[in-house]
């Protein structure tokens, strides 16, 4: 199984879109301050699952390059993003 995912950073509210075959491992990698990874505290906001690696790669590319697709996912997860942000401020 392959996953396309959307992360939100707790402090600045930045977003990251990626794909992986091991979502838990990849999230842990994002949390480390290792060169080549995003570093910081990231929360999983959204993910999609695919059987095919090619389908996941294609979807990730579309979300990163196509503004309309990205806006759709951002709007779809708007409430989740606000909840994460309010938890961090509390």
Residue, then its C-alpha position, 0 to 999 in steps of 0.5 A: x500500500x502507498x500513501x499520499x499525505x498532507x502534514x501541517x507544522x505546529x508552529x508556523x502552520x506550514x504544509x508538506x505533501x509527500x508519498x510513502x509506503x510506510x506512513x508511520x515511519x515517514x511521519x517519524x522521519x519528518x519529526x527528526x531534525x535530520x538533513x534532508x527531512x523537514x524537521x520540527x513537529x508535524x501533524x498528519x492532517x490527511x492521507x489517501x491510500x493507493x495500491x499502486x506506487x505509480x498512482x500515489x506518485x502521480x497524485x502527489x505530483x498533481x497536488x504539488x503542481x496543480x493549484x486547484x487540486x491543492x486548494x481542494x484538499x486544503x479546503x477539504x481539511x480546513x476544519x482539521x487544520x484549525x483544530x490542530x492550530x488551536x490545540x498548539x496555541x492552548 
